[in-house]
Amino acid sequence: MASQAAAEVAQLAAAIRRQHAAHSFDWAPPAGYQLQYDSLRGEVYVGGVYVRLFLKNPKYAVRDPVKFAEAVVERYLQELLAAAAGGDAAAASLDRCLLLSAAAVALLQGHGLLADHVAQLGYSGRLLALLAGRTAGIKAAQQQQGQQQQQQQQQQREAPDELGGSILRLLHQLASSPGASEALAVAVGAPLVPTLVTAMAWGHGASILVLETLKRALGLGNRQRDLLVGQAVQAGLVQKLLAMLDWRSSRGSSSGSAAGAADSSTGQQEAPGSSGTAGVTQAQEQEQAVERTLAVDVLRLLSEDGAYAAQVIALLGASPVWAAYRDQQHDMFLPSGA
């Protein structure tokens, strides 16, 4: 780059000398002149930062992180709409979406207060509405299917959606801020909990992100958490998570269970985790262990004091599955580094 810049400066200096030799001293570069570096051709440049280079060193001290945050999220939304529209440029827009989403997440991880700023500008609600659009097809299919077909769909999940996954990762990071979580709870474009629950159909990775997002958003520091708990009750999230934990179901049989409980009165009830795991890889078992641990955490948060606590506690109290899990130190079953 330095040699290219030096060569360009030499050419400009030569042009100035020729003009001076012709006794013309009023020189200016051509209209719209820019120095284009070959090595940076095609790079995504927003808010004064080359995004790919930023991702190589996310701890780099950005000169104006607020400006960069606004620019990268705005550009991400533009590329997201372009990729969703299809056409010849959709593939390139998808690549830029994934790049910009990763950059936004990395920036928010290094500058936690920026999450509140992004939420105040209305971006959290726009992101949630776009995620709802990505999950609309899944929700329509679930409404058309019977109970048996829904169980089959639980076992054979929807193909992952890359655009939806990029939105989900950004919302997951925004939810780490109480202010952004409150903005998500009152978002007008789409309800947070039902939208996230539908996105769980994209697979275990998406399900883990959804549960972590809900765990963050349901924190006691969120003044709007009652709205989220109400959405969870209406969306049947409690029953869905209990089904995820149920070691007696077909899904529980394939995934095993983290808890190890038996009926204290008879001692003959099958213990969670005793069923086989044939056909399940070690990586899948680890994902399922994380998923179950997060499900327990979310259920505990849903049952905390609030407007809907009594309804949640009643649902949990009637479940033998929850009786097996509620007193377990379930985090000991997590794989190392999870």
Sine and cosine of phi, psi and omega as CSV:
sin_phi,cos_phi,sin_psi,cos_psi,sin_omega,cos_omega
0.00,0.00,-0.64,0.77,-0.01,-1.00
-0.91,0.42,-0.65,0.76,-0.01,-1.00
-0.93,0.37,-0.61,0.79,0.02,-1.00
-0.91,0.41,-0.66,0.75,0.03,-1.00
-0.91,0.42,-0.65,0.76,0.02,-1.00
-0.89,0.45,-0.66,0.75,0.02,-1.00
-0.91,0.42,-0.63,0.77,0.01,-1.00
-0.91,0.41,-0.67,0.74,0.03,-1.00
-0.89,0.45,-0.63,0.78,0.02,-1.00
-0.89,0.46,-0.64,0.77,0.03,-1.00
-0.91,0.41,-0.65,0.76,0.03,-1.00
-0.91,0.42,-0.65,0.76,0.02,-1.00
-0.90,0.44,-0.63,0.78,0.04,-1.00
-0.90,0.44,-0.64,0.77,0.02,-1.00
-0.91,0.42,-0.61,0.79,0.02,-1.00
-0.92,0.40,-0.68,0.73,-0.01,-1.00
-0.89,0.46,-0.65,0.76,0.03,-1.00
-0.89,0.45,-0.63,0.78,0.00,-1.00
-0.94,0.35,-0.62,0.78,0.05,-1.00
-0.90,0.43,-0.60,0.80,0.02,-1.00
-0.89,0.45,-0.46,0.89,0.04,-1.00
-1.00,0.00,0.27,0.96,0.04,-1.00
0.87,0.49,0.57,0.82,0.09,-1.00
-0.86,-0.52,0.90,-0.43,-0.11,-0.99
-0.95,-0.32,0.02,1.00,0.01,-1.00
-1.00,-0.09,1.00,0.03,-0.07,-1.00
-0.91,-0.41,0.59,-0.81,0.09,-1.00
-0.54,-0.84,0.51,-0.86,0.04,-1.00
-0.90,0.44,0.38,-0.93,0.00,-1.00
-0.85,0.53,0.47,-0.88,-0.01,-1.00
-0.86,0.50,0.74,-0.68,0.01,-1.00
0.97,0.26,0.28,0.96,-0.05,-1.00
-0.92,0.39,0.70,-0.71,0.10,-1.00
-0.60,-0.80,0.58,-0.82,0.08,-1.00
-1.00,0.04,0.90,-0.43,-0.04,-1.00
-0.98,-0.21,0.90,-0.44,0.06,-1.00
-1.00,0.10,0.77,-0.64,-0.01,-1.00
-0.87,0.49,-0.60,0.80,-0.04,-1.00
-0.94,0.34,-0.32,0.95,-0.01,-1.00
-0.96,-0.28,0.10,1.00,-0.01,-1.00
-0.91,0.42,0.79,-0.62,-0.01,-1.00
1.00,0.03,-0.06,1.00,0.03,-1.00
-0.96,0.29,0.57,-0.82,0.06,-1.00
-1.00,0.10,0.86,-0.52,-0.08,-1.00
-0.82,-0.57,0.93,-0.37,0.00,-1.00
-0.67,-0.74,0.59,-0.81,0.07,-1.00
0.84,0.54,0.50,0.87,0.00,-1.00
0.98,0.20,0.27,0.96,-0.06,-1.00
-0.71,-0.70,0.68,-0.73,0.17,-0.99
-0.99,0.14,0.89,-0.45,-0.20,-0.98
-0.90,0.44,-0.71,0.71,-0.04,-1.00
-0.89,0.45,-0.65,0.76,0.02,-1.00
-0.93,0.37,-0.57,0.82,0.06,-1.00
-0.89,0.46,-0.65,0.76,-0.03,-1.00
-0.93,0.37,-0.41,0.91,0.07,-1.00
-0.93,0.37,-0.46,0.89,0.01,-1.00
-0.59,-0.81,0.97,0.25,-0.07,-1.00
-0.89,0.45,-0.30,0.95,0.01,-1.00
-0.99,0.13,-0.02,1.00,0.03,-1.00
-0.87,0.50,0.69,-0.73,-0.04,-1.00
-0.97,0.24,0.99,-0.13,0.03,-1.00
-0.91,0.42,0.68,-0.74,-0.08,-1.00
-0.87,0.49,-0.69,0.72,-0.01,-1.00
-0.72,-0.70,1.00,0.09,-0.07,-1.00
-0.89,0.46,-0.52,0.85,0.01,-1.00
-0.91,0.41,-0.74,0.68,0.03,-1.00
-0.87,0.49,-0.67,0.74,-0.01,-1.00
-0.91,0.41,-0.66,0.75,0.01,-1.00
-0.88,0.47,-0.72,0.69,0.01,-1.00
-0.89,0.46,-0.69,0.73,-0.06,-1.00
-0.93,0.36,-0.65,0.76,-0.08,-1.00
-0.95,0.32,-0.61,0.79,0.02,-1.00
-0.95,0.33,-0.65,0.76,0.03,-1.00
-0.89,0.45,-0.70,0.71,0.03,-1.00
-0.91,0.42,-0.60,0.80,0.03,-1.00
-0.87,0.49,-0.70,0.71,0.01,-1.00
-0.89,0.45,-0.63,0.78,0.04,-1.00
-0.90,0.45,-0.72,0.70,0.00,-1.00
-0.92,0.38,-0.54,0.84,0.02,-1.00
-0.90,0.44,-0.70,0.71,0.02,-1.00
-0.92,0.40,-0.61,0.79,0.02,-1.00
-0.92,0.40,-0.65,0.76,0.00,-1.00
-0.93,0.36,-0.62,0.78,-0.01,-1.00
-0.94,0.35,-0.45,0.89,-0.02,-1.00
-0.95,0.30,-0.31,0.95,-0.02,-1.00
0.98,0.19,-0.24,-0.97,-0.02,-1.00
0.99,-0.16,-0.08,-1.00,-0.08,-1.00
-0.91,0.41,-0.54,0.84,-0.07,-1.00
-1.00,-0.02,0.09,1.00,-0.09,-1.00
-0.90,0.43,-0.64,0.77,-0.04,-1.00
-0.90,0.43,-0.69,0.72,0.02,-1.00
-0.91,0.41,-0.62,0.79,0.03,-1.00
-0.92,0.40,-0.58,0.81,0.04,-1.00
-0.89,0.45,-0.70,0.71,0.03,-1.00
-0.87,0.49,-0.67,0.74,0.01,-1.00
-0.93,0.38,-0.57,0.82,0.05,-1.00
-0.86,0.50,-0.74,0.67,-0.02,-1.00
-0.90,0.44,-0.63,0.78,0.01,-1.00
-0.91,0.41,-0.72,0.69,-0.04,-1.00
-0.93,0.36,-0.61,0.79,0.05,-1.00
-0.89,0.45,-0.70,0.72,0.03,-1.00
-0.88,0.47,-0.63,0.77,0.01,-1.00
-0.92,0.39,-0.66,0.75,0.01,-1.00
-0.90,0.44,-0.67,0.74,0.02,-1.00
-0.90,0.44,-0.70,0.72,-0.01,-1.00
-0.89,0.45,-0.64,0.77,0.01,-1.00
-0.91,0.41,-0.69,0.73,-0.01,-1.00
-0.92,0.38,-0.53,0.85,0.06,-1.00
-0.91,0.41,-0.57,0.82,0.00,-1.00
-1.00,0.07,-0.33,0.94,-0.02,-1.00
-0.72,-0.69,0.99,0.13,-0.12,-0.99
-0.86,0.51,-0.56,0.83,-0.04,-1.00
-0.93,0.36,-0.29,0.96,0.01,-1.00
-0.93,0.38,-0.40,0.92,0.01,-1.00
-0.88,0.48,-0.67,0.74,0.04,-1.00
-0.90,0.44,-0.64,0.77,-0.01,-1.00
-0.90,0.43,-0.69,0.72,0.02,-1.00
-0.88,0.47,-0.66,0.75,0.00,-1.00
-0.92,0.40,-0.63,0.78,-0.01,-1.00
-0.90,0.44,-0.45,0.89,0.02,-1.00
-0.99,0.14,-0.02,1.00,0.06,-1.00
1.00,0.01,0.10,1.00,-0.07,-1.00
-0.95,0.32,-0.52,0.86,-0.04,-1.00
-0.89,0.45,-0.68,0.73,0.03,-1.00
-0.91,0.42,-0.62,0.78,0.02,-1.00
-0.92,0.40,-0.65,0.76,0.03,-1.00
-0.90,0.44,-0.67,0.74,0.00,-1.00
-0.90,0.43,-0.65,0.76,0.03,-1.00
-0.90,0.44,-0.64,0.77,0.03,-1.00
-0.92,0.38,-0.61,0.80,0.06,-1.00
-0.91,0.42,-0.64,0.77,0.05,-1.00
-0.87,0.49,-0.60,0.80,0.06,-1.00
-0.90,0.43,-0.59,0.81,0.01,-1.00
-0.94,0.33,-0.50,0.86,-0.05,-1.00
-1.00,-0.07,-0.01,1.00,-0.08,-1.00
-0.88,0.48,-0.62,0.78,0.00,-1.00
-0.90,0.43,-0.63,0.78,0.01,-1.00
-0.91,0.42,-0.69,0.72,-0.04,-1.00
-0.90,0.44,-0.65,0.76,0.01,-1.00
-0.90,0.43,-0.64,0.77,0.00,-1.00
-0.91,0.41,-0.63,0.78,0.01,-1.00
-0.91,0.41,-0.58,0.82,0.00,-1.00
-0.94,0.34,-0.48,0.88,-0.03,-1.00
-0.99,0.12,-0.34,0.94,-0.08,-1.00
-1.00,0.01,0.43,-0.90,0.10,-1.00
-0.99,0.14,0.04,-1.00,-0.05,-1.00
-0.89,0.47,-0.68,0.74,-0.02,-1.00
-0.90,0.43,-0.67,0.75,0.02,-1.00
-0.91,0.41,-0.57,0.82,0.04,-1.00
-0.91,0.42,-0.61,0.79,0.04,-1.00
-0.91,0.41,-0.62,0.78,0.06,-1.00
-0.91,0.42,-0.60,0.80,0.01,-1.00
-0.93,0.37,-0.52,0.86,0.07,-1.00
-0.88,0.47,-0.62,0.79,-0.03,-1.00
-0.98,0.20,-0.60,0.80,0.00,-1.00
-0.93,-0.37,1.00,-0.02,-0.19,-0.98
-0.98,0.20,0.26,-0.96,0.02,-1.00
-0.90,0.44,0.49,-0.87,0.08,-1.00
-0.89,0.45,0.64,-0.76,-0.02,-1.00
-0.86,0.52,0.59,-0.81,0.03,-1.00
-0.96,-0.27,0.91,-0.41,-0.09,-1.00
-0.92,0.40,-0.66,0.75,0.02,-1.00
-0.91,0.41,-0.72,0.69,0.03,-1.00
-0.89,0.46,-0.61,0.79,0.03,-1.00
-0.90,0.44,-0.60,0.80,0.02,-1.00
-0.92,0.38,-0.61,0.80,0.07,-1.00
-0.91,0.42,-0.68,0.74,-0.04,-1.00
-0.88,0.47,-0.65,0.76,0.02,-1.00
-0.91,0.42,-0.60,0.80,0.01,-1.00
-0.95,0.32,-0.66,0.75,0.06,-1.00
-0.90,0.43,-0.60,0.80,0.03,-1.00
-0.86,0.51,-0.65,0.76,0.00,-1.00
-0.96,0.27,-0.62,0.79,0.03,-1.00
-0.89,0.46,-0.58,0.82,-0.06,-1.00
-0.92,0.39,-0.20,0.98,0.04,-1.00
-0.94,0.34,-0.24,0.97,0.03,-1.00
-0.98,-0.18,0.79,-0.61,0.04,-1.00
-0.84,0.54,-0.63,0.78,0.01,-1.00
-0.89,0.45,-0.69,0.72,0.03,-1.00
-0.93,0.37,-0.58,0.82,0.04,-1.00
-0.90,0.44,-0.63,0.77,0.05,-1.00
-0.90,0.43,-0.64,0.77,0.03,-1.00
-0.90,0.44,-0.62,0.79,0.04,-1.00
-0.92,0.39,-0.59,0.81,-0.03,-1.00
-0.91,0.42,-0.55,0.83,-0.05,-1.00
-0.97,-0.24,0.22,0.97,-0.02,-1.00
-0.87,0.50,0.67,-0.74,-0.07,-1.00
-1.00,0.07,-0.55,0.84,-0.13,-0.99
-0.89,0.46,-0.60,0.80,-0.04,-1.00
-0.30,-0.95,0.52,-0.86,0.06,-1.00
-0.97,0.26,0.67,-0.74,-0.11,-0.99
-0.91,0.41,-0.82,0.57,-0.16,-0.99
-0.90,0.43,-0.78,0.63,0.01,-1.00
-0.86,0.50,-0.58,0.81,0.01,-1.00
-0.91,0.42,-0.70,0.71,0.01,-1.00
-0.92,0.40,-0.64,0.77,0.00,-1.00
-0.87,0.49,-0.65,0.76,0.02,-1.00
-0.90,0.43,-0.59,0.81,-0.01,-1.00
-0.92,0.38,-0.28,0.96,0.03,-1.00
-0.89,0.45,-0.32,0.95,0.01,-1.00
-0.93,0.37,-0.17,0.98,-0.01,-1.00
-0.98,0.21,-0.06,1.00,0.06,-1.00
0.80,-0.60,0.04,-1.00,-0.07,-1.00
-0.90,0.44,-0.63,0.78,0.01,-1.00
-0.87,0.49,-0.72,0.69,0.03,-1.00
-0.91,0.41,-0.63,0.78,0.00,-1.00
-0.88,0.47,-0.65,0.76,0.03,-1.00
-0.90,0.43,-0.68,0.73,0.03,-1.00
-0.88,0.47,-0.67,0.74,0.00,-1.00
-0.88,0.47,-0.73,0.68,-0.04,-1.00
-0.91,0.41,-0.62,0.78,0.06,-1.00
-0.91,0.41,-0.62,0.78,0.03,-1.00
-0.90,0.44,-0.70,0.72,0.03,-1.00
-0.90,0.43,-0.63,0.78,0.02,-1.00
-0.88,0.48,-0.65,0.76,0.03,-1.00
-0.93,0.36,-0.71,0.71,-0.07,-1.00
-0.93,0.37,-0.47,0.89,-0.03,-1.00
-1.00,0.04,0.15,0.99,0.03,-1.00
-0.84,0.54,0.49,-0.87,-0.07,-1.00
-0.92,0.40,-0.26,0.97,0.04,-1.00
-0.98,0.20,-0.16,0.99,0.02,-1.00
-0.99,0.11,0.92,-0.39,-0.04,-1.00
-0.94,0.34,-0.23,0.97,0.00,-1.00
-0.96,-0.28,0.33,0.94,-0.09,-1.00
-0.91,0.42,-0.47,0.88,0.04,-1.00
-0.87,0.50,-0.59,0.81,0.07,-1.00
-0.88,0.48,-0.66,0.75,-0.01,-1.00
-0.93,0.36,-0.64,0.77,0.03,-1.00
-0.90,0.43,-0.65,0.76,0.06,-1.00
-0.87,0.49,-0.68,0.73,0.06,-1.00
-0.88,0.47,-0.64,0.77,-0.01,-1.00
-0.90,0.44,-0.66,0.75,0.02,-1.00
-0.90,0.43,-0.71,0.71,-0.01,-1.00
-0.92,0.39,-0.54,0.84,-0.02,-1.00
-0.99,0.11,-0.05,1.00,-0.01,-1.00
0.95,0.32,0.48,0.88,-0.04,-1.00
-0.91,0.41,-0.60,0.80,-0.01,-1.00
-0.87,0.49,-0.74,0.67,0.00,-1.00
-0.90,0.43,-0.61,0.79,-0.01,-1.00
-0.91,0.42,-0.67,0.74,-0.01,-1.00
-0.94,0.33,-0.59,0.81,0.07,-1.00
-0.90,0.43,-0.61,0.79,0.07,-1.00
-0.91,0.41,-0.57,0.82,0.04,-1.00
-0.91,0.42,-0.56,0.83,-0.03,-1.00
-1.00,0.09,-0.26,0.97,-0.13,-0.99
-0.94,0.33,0.94,-0.34,-0.01,-1.00
-0.96,0.29,-0.21,0.98,-0.04,-1.00
-1.00,0.06,-0.28,0.96,-0.03,-1.00
-0.99,0.17,0.18,-0.98,0.02,-1.00
-0.90,0.44,-0.58,0.81,0.02,-1.00
-0.94,0.33,-0.66,0.75,0.04,-1.00
-0.90,0.43,-0.56,0.83,0.00,-1.00
-0.92,0.40,-0.60,0.80,-0.03,-1.00
-0.98,0.20,-0.42,0.91,-0.08,-1.00
-0.97,-0.23,-0.21,0.98,-0.07,-1.00
0.97,0.26,-0.25,-0.97,-0.01,-1.00
-0.45,-0.89,0.47,-0.88,-0.01,-1.00
-0.99,0.11,-0.46,0.89,-0.07,-1.00
-0.99,0.12,0.40,-0.92,0.05,-1.00
-0.72,-0.70,0.99,0.14,-0.09,-1.00
-0.82,-0.57,0.47,-0.88,0.09,-1.00
-0.71,-0.71,0.34,-0.94,0.01,-1.00
-0.92,0.40,0.89,-0.45,-0.08,-1.00
-0.93,0.37,-0.38,0.93,-0.05,-1.00
-0.99,0.14,-0.59,0.81,-0.04,-1.00
-0.94,-0.34,-0.51,0.86,-0.04,-1.00
0.95,0.32,0.21,0.98,-0.10,-0.99
-0.91,-0.41,-0.10,1.00,0.00,-1.00
-0.93,0.36,0.64,-0.77,0.01,-1.00
-0.88,0.47,0.76,-0.66,-0.04,-1.00
-0.98,0.19,0.64,-0.77,0.09,-1.00
-0.85,0.53,0.70,-0.71,0.03,-1.00
0.99,-0.10,-0.08,1.00,-0.04,-1.00
-1.00,0.06,-0.22,0.98,-0.01,-1.00
-0.97,0.22,0.31,-0.95,-0.10,-0.99
-0.96,0.28,0.30,-0.95,0.01,-1.00
-0.79,-0.61,0.61,0.79,-0.02,-1.00
-0.90,0.44,0.68,-0.74,0.04,-1.00
0.99,0.16,0.05,1.00,0.00,-1.00
-0.96,-0.29,0.82,-0.57,-0.01,-1.00
-0.97,0.25,0.24,-0.97,0.01,-1.00
-0.89,0.45,-0.63,0.78,0.02,-1.00
-0.89,0.46,-0.64,0.76,0.02,-1.00
-0.92,0.39,-0.62,0.78,0.05,-1.00
-0.88,0.47,-0.65,0.76,0.03,-1.00
-0.91,0.41,-0.67,0.74,0.03,-1.00
-0.88,0.47,-0.67,0.75,-0.01,-1.00
-0.93,0.38,-0.57,0.82,0.05,-1.00
-0.90,0.43,-0.69,0.73,0.05,-1.00
-0.89,0.45,-0.66,0.75,-0.01,-1.00
-0.87,0.49,-0.72,0.70,-0.02,-1.00
-0.92,0.39,-0.63,0.77,0.02,-1.00
-0.88,0.47,-0.69,0.72,0.02,-1.00
-0.92,0.39,-0.59,0.81,0.03,-1.00
-0.87,0.48,-0.67,0.74,0.04,-1.00
-0.90,0.44,-0.68,0.74,0.01,-1.00
-0.87,0.49,-0.70,0.72,-0.02,-1.00
-0.91,0.41,-0.67,0.74,0.02,-1.00
-0.88,0.47,-0.63,0.77,0.04,-1.00
-0.91,0.42,-0.63,0.77,0.03,-1.00
-0.93,0.38,-0.62,0.79,0.02,-1.00
-0.89,0.45,-0.48,0.88,-0.04,-1.00
-1.00,0.01,0.03,1.00,0.05,-1.00
-0.92,0.40,0.32,-0.95,-0.04,-1.00
-0.80,0.60,0.72,-0.70,0.01,-1.00
0.15,-0.99,-0.08,-1.00,-0.08,-1.00
-0.91,0.42,-0.50,0.87,-0.07,-1.00
-0.93,-0.36,0.19,0.98,-0.07,-1.00
-0.87,0.49,-0.64,0.76,-0.05,-1.00
-0.89,0.46,-0.65,0.76,0.02,-1.00
-0.91,0.42,-0.68,0.73,-0.02,-1.00
-0.91,0.41,-0.70,0.71,-0.01,-1.00
-0.89,0.46,-0.60,0.80,0.03,-1.00
-0.90,0.43,-0.67,0.74,0.03,-1.00
-0.90,0.44,-0.67,0.74,-0.01,-1.00
-0.94,0.34,-0.63,0.78,-0.02,-1.00
-0.90,0.43,-0.45,0.89,-0.01,-1.00
-1.00,0.08,-0.01,1.00,-0.09,-1.00
-0.97,-0.23,0.86,-0.50,0.11,-0.99
-0.92,0.40,-0.42,0.91,0.04,-1.00
-0.90,0.43,-0.71,0.70,0.00,-1.00
-0.92,0.39,-0.53,0.85,0.05,-1.00
-0.88,0.48,-0.51,0.86,0.01,-1.00
-0.98,0.19,-0.42,0.91,-0.12,-0.99
-0.98,-0.21,-0.43,0.90,-0.27,-0.96
-0.90,0.44,-0.49,0.87,-0.05,-1.00
-0.98,-0.21,0.13,0.99,-0.03,-1.00
-0.99,0.16,0.60,-0.80,0.18,-0.98
-1.00,0.07,0.98,0.21,-0.25,-0.97
-0.95,0.31,-0.34,0.94,-0.06,-1.00
-0.93,0.36,-0.25,0.97,0.03,-1.00
-0.93,0.35,-0.29,0.96,-0.01,-1.00
-1.00,0.01,-0.04,1.00,0.02,-1.00
-0.95,0.32,0.60,-0.80,0.12,-0.99
-0.91,0.41,0.44,-0.90,-0.02,-1.00
-0.88,0.48,0.69,-0.73,0.01,-1.00
1.00,0.06,-0.05,1.00,-0.02,-1.00
-0.98,0.22,0.00,0.00,0.00,0.00
